[in-house]
Amino acid sequence: MVDSATILHIDLDAFFVAMELLRRPELRGLPVVVGYLGPRGVVATASYEARRYGIHSAMPTLRARRLCPTAIFLPPDFTYYAPASRRFHAILREFTPAVETVSIDEAYLDVAGCEPLFGPPAAIAATIRSRIRDQIGITASVGIATNRLVAKVASDAAKPDGLLHIPPGQEAAFLAPRPLRDLPGVGRRTAEILHGLGIATIGELAALPATILEAKLGRHGRELQQRARGIAPGGVIAHPPGRRSISREHTYQRDEPSRERLLATLHRQAEHIAEDLARQERSARTVILKLRFPPFETLTRSITPGRQLILPQDLYTAAVTLFEAAWNEHGRQPVRLIGLGVTGLTERARQLALGETVAPAALQQTIIALRQRFGEHTIRRAAELPPPPPQQP
């Protein structure tokens, strides 16, 4: 019988730290943190020895140093990490073309149909882990399941250097005893609301009546209940080799509470991304939003509208949908960082919809030309301007 659990989530273990230990083996076994020290510095990743002190990714590095004064802090060296990341993704593509890159050290695979060549999913995962260890010198953890969500939770549960296979039909039972924050989509604010209802585990969330969840969390509540039961639509979105994404991020000097200014930043990012797409003569399939709330809690949300995305307004519309849901979910807190990205890049082959004109594309080209000629700030939205100083009485 062919196993229908064919989705693999592969995550390199503490990737940046693992790479640093390759060239600094004398640091093995010590608490090591990769991240810039400074007032706005954050932890990129931490060794498992450092994590025992409560240090984790996206934590302010100054707080991490207070938690573990003896920790060794190293600045990120992305030029050094990049070749290993490329080798990692190249290894994955030797087993299946259905590879969805999530980040420099993380990807989903769908190995359905690959069994005659490479064996069942667990054997494929074991071979990939062995190849990563032999060819890069670091370790990876793998989760195997029928969908991306459960595979992701499984790989986290398998860390470090492990493999966890969730058979079909066992998704809900696997998730049930795990804490709420292990479920993708449950942020700090949502967890607080659920804890107020006496909910501490994913299984308790799954058993809660949908009417209560919708009353507390809106439509997001019903979606979370489905996730808690291991039900998550959407398969692996394969990305071709080469540049797989375009993104922009902005970190505010002070946490930004204004919806108008946040949306203005998103609009500007959408314009920049559309400019990059135009220069490359490419379109996008998926829009990704990134928000960071104090104290450095980061979340990402994505949407795939089902059509080629080219124009800034299309990107912005999708971004606003994601932003409104995520911001409301977190109690409309001030935002420290906001980012917009696109993936699923393909060659352009877009046909005008009924009633659509070429005016938006022409306007986009005019804005690009003006900024190239007269500078980045030639055209700005009013909401992007700094607020006027308070008037003296």
Buried (B, 14 or more C-beta within 10 A) or exposed (E): EEBEBBBBBBBBBBBBBBBBBEEBEEBEEBBBBBBBBEEBBBBBBBBBBBBEBEBBBBBBBEBBBEBBEEBBBBEBEEEEBEEBBEEBBEBBBEBBEBBBBBEBBBBBBBBBEBBEEBBBBBEBBBBBBEBBEEEBEBBBBBBBBBBBBBBBBBBBBBBBBBBBBBBEEBBBEBBBEBEBEBBBBBBBBBBEBBEEEEBEBBBBBBBBEEEEBBEBBEEBBBBBBBBBBBBBEEBBBBBEEEEBBBBBEBEBEEEBEEBEBBBBBBBBBBBBBBBBBBEEEBBBBBBBBBBBBEEBBBBBBBBBBEEBBBBBBBBBBBBBBBBEBBBEBBEEBEBBBBBBBBBBBEEEEEEEEEEEEEEBBEEBEEBBEEBEEEEEEEEEBEBEEEEEEEEEE
